[in-house]
Amino acid sequence: MLTNNQDSKGTNKGKGINRMNGKMIFKFAAVAAIVCVASAARVYAATIALGADDTTYFGLANGNALPAPDAVYMGEFTITDTQIAALMSGGTVSAANYATLVSDFVPLNGTGFQPIGTGTGGDAGSIGATFAGINPSFASGAIHLLVVNTATTVGASQVGVFTGSALWAFPASMATGSTSIDTDNALTAPLIGAYAASLDAASKGYTFDADSGNDLGNIAALELATVVPEPSTYLLVGTGLLGLLALRRRS
């Protein structure tokens, strides 16, 4: 005789239902875990828009507009602004001091790089880019730009470090905050480099953007400083040239 909890084969219905419920609970738990992991994997980041156009552009040491694909890095330094400025002497930076500068720079979110020449106006030396990062230690800190005349920091022969005091600050929330900075608000005394006002920008490779409303005579440049090789480097180059001359004379 079958009980109410058994089917025609005598199988206990309660156990079957329990097994079914267990499987359903397991599936729901697995789906919930996947949803939780997906939510946790979602990355929030602060965004900082950089504008370099119309009035103040990035320039080489001779004032010429910085060409593509030279690089702009955004981040902070582990040394103070005073220590950064001390790495430049007589408008130049030694190779050793350049190495120190790069090693003490912490780029935003591990990269913080943007190529130059992406400005919407198409002006040489301009840039219109958005940086993103989640480094919590940067919150409300001063934004610094490390600019080099190469696609990476390796092998650069010119470098500049620019900031904008209180006007250039990372968002208080490095998870969801946003802000924008402009080279027009950069300090006129760069930490590394020089500020040149009222340039004949047309002769410096700056293409005037007619809808900017600015006169080319009012254009200014944030110019890079020259990285000077160490005397030992000159000695090695000189020795090599003398050796080549000696071999040529023998031949």
Secondary structure as UniProt FT lines:
FT   TURN            4..5
FT   TURN            8..9
FT   HELIX           13..41
FT   STRAND          46..52
FT   TURN            54..55
FT   STRAND          56..59
FT   TURN            61..62
FT   TURN            68..69
FT   STRAND          71..77
FT   HELIX           81..85
FT   TURN            86..87
FT   STRAND          88..89
FT   TURN            90..91
FT   STRAND          92..94
FT   HELIX           95..103
FT   STRAND          105..107
FT   HELIX           108..110
FT   STRAND          113..115
FT   TURN            120..121
FT   TURN            124..125
FT   STRAND          127..133
FT   HELIX           136..138
FT   TURN            139..140
FT   STRAND          144..148
FT   TURN            154..155
FT   STRAND          158..163
FT   HELIX           165..167
FT   TURN            174..176
FT   STRAND          178..182
FT   HELIX           183..185
FT   STRAND          194..199
FT   HELIX           201..204
FT   HELIX           210..212
FT   HELIX           216..218
FT   STRAND          219..223
FT   STRAND          225..228
FT   HELIX           231..250
//
